[in-house]
Amino acid sequence: MPLQQPIYSVIIPTLDRFGSSERALRSALACTGSADIEILIVLNGEQIVSGLQLSDDLKLDTRVRVLYSPEVGAPAARNYGVNHAKADEIVFLDDDCVLATDFFVQLTSLRRSNPLFKAFVANALNPFQKNPYAAFWKAAFDLRLNLASARRLGTGFVVDAFGNCFGIEKNTFQSIGGFDASMSGREDRDLLERLAKVGIPVLYFDELKVEHFTRTKFWQVVRQFRWYGLGQNALLKKWHSTPTERALPTSAILQVAMEQSGLSRWQLFPAVWARSLGYRLGLKRVGTQRTFNALVSHLNVMISSFLRSVKAVFT
């Protein structure tokens, strides 16, 4: 019997990661209270031809829908998912994440106890604690939350960050225009800016747990942060500045990563360089053309980012 009115719509955008997206999907279905949810897997325009081949048991599950967004990019895919969602509460889940089994039980309880609950970010856990790239990502995420100085609101902390699993009321999301589909890479930052302007707090709850199977190899991180750099250009063009975003010194992230993982500066150095290299490639809009000028630009950025990383890590 089809699900009539779910409480939560879980939206999972995906691009060429069908294995991990099915893992994310199954984690949501395995949650206690998952009878009250629907899950929307949203493929963007690049994948309409190939499609997503679900396992037979998932094809028969009425809580699962596969959508095909006509526009390319995660922001457009998320907007498309919201437009087709049946629930009033939206949960955005990256396709490389796994929800804790009590996620929806905790979410329902927290919503009831916090009258100002309109948007939230979950506690992202790192399953690869000894991997330098994952360890550095986790340290940066924790510092971005800035819980040490965050003010309390009910049982949550008011934070200035989104993560790999976050949620928002459908009406609130649509009232501020959803994601800006032209800003792939920093669309979450743009959404935070618009939420702040209308006075809607984003709450962090330690009880809402999700494992994030983040990038664990050098060039994976470079590609990821190149998109962030490109997105930062679009963000600065739109806002001219990002007044509510707190800069994170590399030295501070490094110190937290060392404490959390037990890894040394030498072991974490590749993660620092990968992030710096990718971000600067994006900021400088260095393309992928196989031309002499493009090669020179790549080499210049590689050298400058390497020297910056050495300075940040060892001085």
C-alpha positions in Angstrom: 0.0 0.0 0.0 1.5 3.4 -1.0 2.7 5.8 1.7 0.1 8.6 1.8 1.6 11.3 3.9 5.2 10.9 5.2 6.6 13.0 8.0 10.0 13.4 6.4 11.2 13.5 2.8 14.8 12.3 2.6 16.5 13.7 -0.6 19.7 12.1 -1.9 21.2 13.7 -5.0 23.7 11.5 -6.8 26.1 11.6 -9.7 27.9 8.4 -10.8 28.0 7.0 -7.3 25.2 4.5 -7.4 26.8 2.0 -5.0 27.2 4.6 -2.3 23.8 6.1 -2.9 22.1 2.7 -2.4 24.1 2.4 0.8 22.7 5.8 2.0 19.2 4.7 0.9 19.4 1.5 2.8 20.6 3.2 5.9 17.5 5.5 5.9 15.2 2.5 5.4 16.9 0.7 8.3 16.2 3.5 10.7 13.7 3.1 13.5 10.6 5.0 12.5 11.4 4.8 8.8 7.7 3.8 8.1 7.0 7.6 8.3 9.5 8.6 5.6 9.9 8.7 1.9 13.3 8.7 0.1 13.9 10.5 -3.1 17.0 9.6 -5.1 17.5 12.4 -7.5 19.7 11.9 -10.6 20.7 15.0 -12.5 20.5 15.7 -16.2 23.8 13.9 -17.0 22.4 10.5 -15.9 18.9 10.4 -17.5 20.1 8.0 -20.2 22.0 5.6 -17.9 19.6 5.7 -15.0 19.9 4.0 -11.6 19.5 0.3 -11.3 18.0 -0.4 -7.9 17.9 -3.9 -6.3 14.7 -5.7 -6.6 13.7 -5.2 -3.0 14.1 -1.5 -3.3 12.1 -1.3 -6.5 9.2 -2.8 -4.6 9.5 -0.4 -1.6 6.8 2.2 -1.9 8.8 4.6 0.3 11.5 4.9 -2.5 11.2 7.1 -5.6 13.8 7.8 -8.3 13.6 11.2 -9.9 15.4 12.6 -12.9 16.3 16.3 -12.6 16.5 18.0 -16.0 19.2 20.4 -14.7 22.8 19.4 -13.9 24.3 19.8 -10.4 23.5 18.9 -6.8 21.7 22.2 -6.0 19.3 21.8 -8.9 18.8 18.1 -8.0 17.9 19.1 -4.4 15.5 21.7 -5.5 13.8 19.2 -7.8 13.5 16.8 -5.0 11.9 19.3 -2.7 9.4 20.3 -5.4 8.3 16.6 -5.6 8.5 15.9 -1.8 5.3 14.9 0.0 6.4 15.7 3.5 6.6 19.1 5.2 10.1 18.3 6.7 13.0 17.9 4.4 16.2 16.0 5.2 19.1 16.4 2.7 21.5 13.5 2.8 24.7 13.2 0.7 25.1 10.0 -1.2 28.3 9.1 0.7 26.6 9.2 4.1 25.0 6.6 6.4 22.3 7.5 9.0 22.4 6.2 12.5 19.5 3.8 13.2 17.9 6.1 15.7 18.2 9.2 13.5 14.4 9.8 12.9 13.5 9.0 16.5 16.0 11.6 17.7 14.9 14.1 15.1 11.2 13.8 16.0 12.0 14.2 19.7 14.2 17.2 19.1 11.6 18.9 16.9 9.0 18.6 19.6 11.3 20.0 22.3 12.5 23.0 20.2 9.7 25.4 19.2 12.1 27.4 16.9 13.3 24.3 15.1 13.3 25.2 11.4 16.7 24.1 10.1 19.3 21.7 11.5 22.7 20.2 10.8 23.6 16.7 11.9 26.7 15.4 13.7 29.0 14.0 11.0 31.2 11.1 12.2 34.4 10.0 10.5 34.7 6.3 9.9 38.3 6.7 8.5 40.0 8.2 11.6 43.5 7.2 10.5 43.1 8.5 7.0 44.8 11.9 6.7 42.3 13.4 4.2 39.3 12.2 6.3 40.9 13.3 9.5 41.5 16.8 8.2 38.0 17.0 6.9 36.5 16.1 10.3 38.7 18.6 12.1 37.6 21.4 9.7 33.9 20.4 10.1 34.2 20.5 13.9 35.9 23.8 13.9 33.4 25.3 11.5 30.6 24.4 13.9 32.5 26.4 16.6 30.5 24.7 19.4 32.8 26.1 22.1 31.4 29.6 21.6 28.0 28.8 20.0 24.9 30.0 21.8 22.3 27.6 23.0 18.8 27.6 21.7 16.7 24.9 23.4 18.7 21.7 23.4 20.7 22.7 20.3 23.6 25.0 19.3 23.1 27.8 16.9 25.8 27.3 14.2 27.0 28.9 11.0 27.5 25.8 8.9 25.8 23.0 7.0 27.2 19.5 6.6 26.6 16.4 4.7 23.3 15.8 6.4 21.0 18.7 7.1 17.3 19.5 7.1 14.9 22.4 6.8 11.1 22.9 6.8 9.8 22.7 3.2 7.9 26.0 3.4 10.9 27.8 4.8 13.2 26.4 2.1 10.8 27.4 -0.7 10.1 30.8 0.8 13.7 31.9 0.4 14.0 30.4 -3.1 15.7 27.1 -2.4 19.3 26.5 -3.5 20.8 28.8 -6.1 21.4 26.3 -8.9 24.2 28.4 -10.4 26.4 28.1 -7.4 27.4 24.4 -7.3 30.2 24.1 -4.8 29.2 26.8 -2.3 25.4 26.6 -2.6 25.1 25.7 1.1 27.0 28.9 2.1 24.6 31.0 0.0 21.6 29.3 1.6 23.1 30.1 5.0 23.5 33.7 4.1 19.8 34.0 3.1 18.6 32.2 6.2 20.6 34.6 8.4 19.1 37.6 6.6 15.6 36.5 7.5 16.6 35.5 11.1 16.2 31.7 10.8 18.8 29.9 13.0 20.5 26.6 12.0 20.7 24.3 15.0 23.3 21.6 15.6 22.4 18.5 17.6 25.0 16.0 18.7 22.2 13.3 18.9 21.6 13.4 15.2 24.5 11.2 14.0 25.5 10.3 10.4 28.7 8.6 9.2 30.3 10.5 6.3 32.5 8.3 4.0 34.4 11.3 2.7 37.2 11.4 0.1 40.3 9.4 1.1 42.7 10.0 -1.7 44.8 13.0 -2.9 43.2 13.6 -6.3 39.7 13.0 -5.0 40.2 15.9 -2.6 41.8 18.1 -5.2 38.7 17.6 -7.5 36.3 18.2 -4.6 38.0 21.5 -3.6 38.3 22.7 -7.1 34.5 22.8 -7.2 34.6 24.7 -3.9 36.9 27.2 -5.4 34.7 27.7 -8.4 31.7 28.0 -6.1 33.6 30.6 -4.0 34.0 32.8 -7.1 30.3 32.6 -7.7 29.6 33.3 -4.0 31.8 36.4 -3.9 30.3 37.7 -7.2 26.8 37.4 -5.8 27.5 38.7 -2.2 30.7 40.7 -2.8 31.8 39.4 0.6 30.8 36.6 3.1 30.4 38.6 6.3 29.0 35.7 8.4 31.6 33.2 7.4 34.4 32.6 9.9 37.9 32.0 8.4 39.6 28.8 9.6 43.4 29.0 9.9 45.1 25.9 8.5 47.2 25.7 11.7 44.0 25.4 13.8 42.5 22.7 11.7 45.9 20.8 11.7 46.1 20.9 15.5 42.6 19.5 15.9 43.2 16.8 13.3 46.4 15.7 15.1 44.5 15.5 18.4 41.6 13.6 17.0 43.5 11.2 14.8 46.9 10.8 16.4 48.5 11.5 13.0 51.7 13.6 12.7 52.2 16.8 10.7 54.0 14.8 8.0 51.1 12.4 7.7 48.5 15.2 7.4 50.5 17.3 5.0 49.1 15.7 1.8 45.6 16.6 3.0 46.6 20.2 3.5 48.2 20.4 0.1 45.3 18.6 -1.7 42.8 21.1 -0.3 44.9 24.1 -1.0 45.7 22.9 -4.6 42.1 22.1 -5.5 40.8 25.4 -4.0 43.3 27.6 -5.8 42.7 25.8 -9.1 39.0 26.7 -8.7 39.6 30.2 -7.5 41.9 30.9 -10.4 39.5 29.1 -12.8 42.3 26.9 -14.1 40.6 24.6 -16.6 41.3 21.1 -17.8 42.3 22.0 -21.4 45.4 20.2 -22.7 47.2 23.3 -23.9 50.6 24.7 -23.0 49.1 27.7 -21.2 46.8 25.5 -19.1 49.8 23.3 -18.2 51.8 26.3 -17.1 48.9 27.5 -15.0 48.5 24.1 -13.4 52.2 24.0 -12.5 52.2 27.5 -11.1 49.3 26.7 -8.8 50.8 23.3 -7.8 54.0 25.0 -6.8 52.5 27.9 -5.0 50.0 25.7 -3.1 52.8 23.3 -2.2 54.8 26.2 -0.7 51.8 27.6 1.1 51.1 24.2 2.6 54.7 23.7 3.7 54.5 27.1 5.4 51.2 26.3 7.1 52.2 22.9 8.4 55.8 23.3 9.4 56.2 26.9 10.6 
